[in-house]
Amino acid sequence: MPLTSLPLIVLAFLATAIVVAGTVWVWGRSWRLRFLLRTAGVLLIEALLLISVGLVVNREEDFYPTWDALVASDSGGSAAPVYHAVAGSLDQQLATLADARSGQPQALPWKPEGWTGWRLAAAPTLVVPAGYLRHPQWRYSVVLVVANAAPSWPAVGQDTTALRVAAGASSDVVVYVTTTPGTTAQTLTTSLPERLDHDLRVTGHRWAVVTASADAPLVRQAVVAAAAQYPAVATVYGDQPSPSATKKASSPGGRKPPSRPTAKSRPARARTTSTDVTVGTAAAATVGGRVGDKDVPAGIATFVSRSGSVPVALATAVTWAGGQTPPPLAASSPPVRFLPVTPPRSRASSGPSAAPTGKDQGHGSGQRRH
């Protein structure tokens, strides 16, 4: 019987009532043990009443959804403190999925309260990382994937595609959002984070966002409005050149634009707003702190992923984004919303650096692990 079940609460209050009745009945008896029975009855009433009220509060706040969450302990012998994190409202639903505790990531549609007012083309899709249910004391970072319903964009609403793309961000919750022309930046900065914090155990800061080139203006608004929420953003270009490349390719009078020095021959310049990273052949480092054709504030790591195949470019961007977020954090309840971040440092680069391969690599300028 789950800890939050209504029958368990009714049973606790019924037991309390029975003990109260028994204590009242014993109170007027002239037995030798009447004083001992009176004392035991009062103490038992207090204990049962405390348990009953506790069950009601636990059902309302969902502190311990299962018995396993109540008795779970760290068997590793570590002396590090163990913090309590409030379970998300989706934790119970995840526990009912097949192979939920098999160590594999899980994908499911997300229809939170009020999502129809977000002006999205469809309900978002969540991918919960492996081990989410095995570590109820952890909170996870988020990679938000934003794109419109363009024909070239993969159907991330399908479980197999969602899981395959999210594989690069193996330690993050990945959220796929399909926008419409009516979607606003407030959905990405306020409505979605607040509901996700209620439904899953996620952090409240240091997320990363991946956007299709068509949604770059919307994502830029969100990044500028909530720089602490989204300090890293990747733009995906597939089957088309980026806006900067298009501008370079055209010049007045139909003349070929003058050649410019390549990254190898160009003198190194210090950068604070971009991340010079190349992942395989599908990604290209940004030439500045830009999302689409617009600049972003200093301190925000930016990345451009280009490929003739949108799924490849998307998977590369998600891998990079996952490298910019902190690993899962053991968080107290209520969760810590803001942690100190080292100011971005300038660095010189003569070319793209090595590919990010996980949480230990690929952190952009101004990013550090917690």
C-alpha positions in Angstrom: 0.0 0.0 0.0 1.7 3.3 -1.1 2.5 5.9 1.5 0.3 8.4 -0.2 -2.7 6.2 -0.7 -6.1 7.2 0.8 -6.9 3.8 2.3 -3.7 4.0 4.4 -4.7 7.4 5.8 -8.2 6.1 6.6 -6.8 3.1 8.3 -4.5 5.2 10.5 -7.3 7.5 11.6 -9.5 4.4 12.2 -6.8 2.9 14.4 -6.6 6.2 16.3 -10.3 6.2 16.9 -10.3 2.6 18.2 -7.5 3.3 20.6 -9.3 6.5 21.9 -12.4 4.4 22.5 -10.5 1.7 24.2 -8.7 4.2 26.5 -11.9 5.9 27.5 -13.4 2.4 28.3 -10.4 1.4 30.4 -10.3 4.8 32.2 -13.1 4.1 34.6 -12.3 0.6 35.4 -11.0 -0.4 38.9 -8.3 -2.8 37.7 -4.9 -2.9 39.3 -3.2 -2.0 36.0 -5.6 0.8 35.2 -2.9 3.5 35.7 -0.5 1.6 33.4 -3.2 1.1 30.8 -4.2 4.8 30.9 -0.6 5.9 30.3 -0.1 3.4 27.5 -3.4 4.5 25.9 -2.6 8.2 26.0 0.9 7.6 24.5 -0.5 5.3 21.8 -3.2 7.9 20.9 -0.5 10.6 20.5 1.7 8.4 18.3 -1.2 7.3 16.1 -2.5 10.9 15.8 1.0 12.1 14.8 1.3 9.3 12.2 -2.1 10.1 10.8 -1.4 13.8 10.4 2.0 13.0 8.9 0.4 10.7 6.3 -2.0 13.5 5.3 0.9 16.0 5.0 3.0 13.5 3.0 0.1 12.9 0.6 -0.3 16.7 0.1 3.4 17.5 -0.4 4.5 14.2 -1.8 7.7 14.0 0.2 7.9 10.2 0.2 5.7 8.7 -2.6 6.8 5.1 -1.9 8.1 3.0 1.0 11.4 2.6 -0.8 11.9 6.4 -0.8 11.2 6.5 3.0 13.7 3.8 3.9 16.3 4.4 1.1 19.8 4.9 2.4 23.2 5.3 1.0 24.9 1.9 1.2 28.2 3.1 -0.2 29.7 3.9 3.2 30.3 7.5 2.3 30.4 10.1 5.0 28.9 12.8 2.8 25.6 14.1 4.0 22.5 12.9 2.2 19.9 15.6 1.4 16.2 15.2 0.8 14.7 16.3 -2.5 11.0 16.6 -2.9 9.8 14.0 -5.4 8.3 15.3 -8.6 4.6 14.6 -9.4 5.7 12.4 -12.3 8.0 10.2 -10.2 5.1 7.8 -9.5 4.1 7.7 -13.2 7.7 6.9 -14.1 7.8 4.1 -11.6 4.9 2.4 -13.4 6.6 2.3 -16.8 8.1 -0.9 -18.0 11.8 -1.2 -17.3 11.7 2.1 -15.3 14.4 0.8 -12.9 16.4 -1.1 -15.5 19.0 1.7 -15.8 17.7 2.9 -19.2 16.4 6.4 -20.0 12.7 6.8 -20.4 10.7 9.0 -22.8 7.1 10.1 -22.2 4.8 12.8 -23.4 4.4 15.7 -20.9 1.1 17.4 -20.5 1.4 19.6 -17.4 -1.4 21.8 -16.1 -1.9 24.8 -18.4 0.3 23.6 -21.2 -2.4 24.3 -23.8 -1.9 28.0 -23.0 1.7 27.9 -24.1 0.8 28.0 -27.7 2.8 25.0 -28.7 2.2 22.7 -31.7 2.0 19.6 -29.5 2.6 18.5 -25.9 6.3 18.5 -25.0 8.3 15.2 -24.8 10.5 14.4 -21.8 13.5 12.1 -21.7 14.4 11.2 -18.1 18.1 10.0 -17.8 19.0 6.5 -16.6 19.1 6.2 -12.9 16.6 8.9 -12.2 14.5 6.7 -9.9 17.5 5.1 -8.3 18.7 8.4 -6.9 15.7 10.1 -5.3 18.0 12.6 -3.5 19.4 14.0 -6.8 18.2 16.9 -8.9 19.1 17.0 -12.6 20.0 19.7 -15.1 17.9 20.3 -18.2 18.6 20.5 -22.0 15.7 22.2 -23.7 15.3 21.4 -27.4 13.3 24.1 -29.2 12.1 23.9 -32.8 9.1 24.5 -35.0 7.4 21.8 -36.9 9.5 22.1 -40.1 9.6 19.1 -42.4 13.3 18.8 -42.1 13.2 18.6 -38.3 13.1 15.0 -36.9 9.9 13.8 -35.3 11.3 14.0 -31.7 7.8 13.1 -30.4 8.6 9.5 -31.3 10.2 7.6 -28.4 13.0 6.1 -30.4 14.1 9.4 -32.0 13.8 11.2 -28.7 16.0 8.7 -26.9 18.6 8.6 -29.7 19.0 12.3 -29.8 19.1 12.7 -26.0 21.8 10.1 -25.7 24.5 12.8 -25.8 23.1 14.5 -22.7 23.2 11.3 -20.7 23.0 12.9 -17.3 20.3 15.6 -18.1 16.6 15.7 -18.4 15.9 16.5 -22.1 12.7 18.4 -23.0 11.5 18.7 -26.6 9.3 21.7 -27.4 7.6 22.2 -30.8 6.8 25.9 -31.2 4.3 27.9 -33.2 4.4 31.5 -34.4 2.4 32.4 -31.2 4.9 30.9 -28.7 6.4 33.6 -26.5 9.7 33.8 -24.6 7.8 33.8 -21.3 6.9 30.1 -21.9 10.5 29.2 -22.0 11.6 31.4 -19.1 8.8 31.2 -16.7 5.9 28.8 -17.5 7.8 25.7 -18.6 10.6 25.9 -15.9 8.0 26.3 -13.1 5.9 23.4 -14.2 8.9 21.2 -14.8 10.2 21.9 -11.3 6.9 20.7 -10.0 6.8 17.5 -12.1 10.4 16.4 -12.0 13.4 16.7 -9.7 15.3 19.3 -11.7 17.6 22.2 -10.8 16.5 25.8 -11.1 19.5 27.2 -12.9 22.3 26.4 -15.4 20.2 24.8 -18.1 21.2 24.6 -21.8 19.0 25.2 -24.8 19.2 23.9 -28.3 17.3 25.6 -31.1 16.6 25.3 -34.8 17.8 28.3 -36.8 14.1 29.3 -37.5 13.5 29.6 -33.7 16.8 31.4 -33.0 15.0 34.9 -32.5 12.6 33.4 -29.9 15.4 31.6 -28.0 17.6 34.7 -28.0 14.8 36.6 -26.3 14.6 33.9 -23.7 18.3 33.7 -23.2 18.6 37.5 -22.8 15.7 37.6 -20.3 16.9 34.6 -18.2 20.7 34.4 -18.6 21.1 32.6 -15.3 18.6 30.0 -16.5 20.1 29.4 -19.9 23.9 30.3 -19.9 24.5 28.0 -22.9 22.7 27.9 -26.2 23.4 25.9 -29.4 21.9 26.7 -32.8 21.3 23.9 -35.4 21.7 24.5 -39.1 20.9 21.6 -41.4 20.5 21.5 -45.2 21.0 25.3 -45.3 23.8 27.8 -44.6 23.7 29.9 -41.5 22.6 33.6 -41.8 26.2 34.8 -41.4 27.4 32.5 -44.1 24.6 33.8 -46.4 25.6 37.4 -45.8 29.3 36.6 -46.5 28.4 34.9 -49.8 26.7 38.0 -51.3 28.4 41.3 -52.2 27.4 44.4 -54.3 27.8 44.1 -58.1 27.9 40.4 -58.1 31.6 40.5 -57.3 33.2 37.7 -55.3 33.9 38.9 -51.8 37.5 39.3 -50.9 39.1 36.3 -49.3 39.6 36.3 -45.6 42.2 34.5 -43.6 41.2 31.1 -42.3 41.1 30.1 -38.6 44.6 28.7 -38.9 46.2 31.8 -40.4 44.1 34.4 -38.6 45.7 35.8 -35.4 44.1 34.4 -32.3 41.6 36.6 -30.6 40.3 36.4 -27.0 36.7 35.5 -26.7 34.4 35.5 -23.7 31.0 34.8 -25.2 31.5 31.8 -27.4 32.7 28.2 -27.1 35.1 27.1 -29.8 34.2 23.5 -30.0 33.9 21.1 -32.9 32.2 17.7 -32.6 33.0 15.4 -35.4 32.3 16.9 -38.8 28.8 18.1 -38.1 29.6 21.1 -36.0 31.3 24.4 -36.5 32.5 26.8 -33.8 30.7 30.1 -33.5 32.5 33.2 -34.7 31.1 35.2 -31.8 28.5 35.3 -29.1 25.5 35.0 -31.4 22.2 33.1 -31.6 21.1 33.2 -35.2 22.2 36.6 -36.6 21.9 38.4 -33.2 24.4 39.0 -30.5 23.9 37.7 -26.9 25.2 39.1 -23.6 28.7 38.3 -22.5 29.1 35.2 -20.5 26.7 33.1 -22.4 28.3 30.1 -24.2 27.2 29.7 -27.8 27.6 27.0 -30.3 26.7 26.3 -34.0 26.1 22.8 -35.3 26.0 22.5 -39.1 25.5 19.4 -41.2 23.7 18.3 -44.3 21.6 16.1 -42.1 19.4 17.8 -39.4 19.3 14.7 -37.1 23.1 14.6 -37.0 23.5 18.3 -36.4 20.8 18.1 -33.7 22.5 15.2 -31.9 25.8 17.0 -32.0 24.2 20.1 -30.5 22.6 18.2 -27.7 25.9 16.5 -26.9 27.5 19.9 -26.6 24.7 21.3 -24.6 24.9 18.4 -22.2 28.6 19.2 -21.6 27.7 22.7 -20.5 25.4 21.7 -17.6 26.5 20.6 -14.1 26.2 16.9 -13.2 23.3 15.8 -11.0 23.3 17.6 -7.7 22.3 16.3 -4.3 20.0 19.2 -3.3 18.2 20.1 -0.2 14.5 20.8 0.0 13.5 23.5 -1.0 16.1 23.3 -3.8 18.9 25.8 -4.0 18.0 28.2 -6.8 21.3 30.0 -7.4 24.9 29.0 -7.0 28.0 31.2 -7.4 29.5 31.1 -10.9 33.0 32.1 -11.8 33.0 35.1 -14.2 34.0 34.3 -17.8 37.6 34.4 -18.6 39.1 35.4 -21.9 41.0 32.8 -23.8 42.8 32.8 -27.1 42.2 30.0 -29.6 43.9 29.3 -32.9 41.3 26.8 -33.9 38.6 24.4 -32.7 39.4 22.4 -29.7 38.7 18.7 -28.9 35.2 17.4 -28.9 33.2 17.2 -25.7 32.6 13.7 -24.6 30.7 14.2 -21.4 30.3 16.1 -18.2 34.0 16.2 -17.6 34.7 18.0 -20.9 33.1 20.5 -23.2 32.3 23.2 -20.6 32.3 26.6 -22.4 34.1 29.7 -21.4 32.8 31.0 -18.1 31.3 27.6 -17.2 32.4 25.5 -14.3 31.3 22.4 -12.6 29.6 22.5 -9.3 
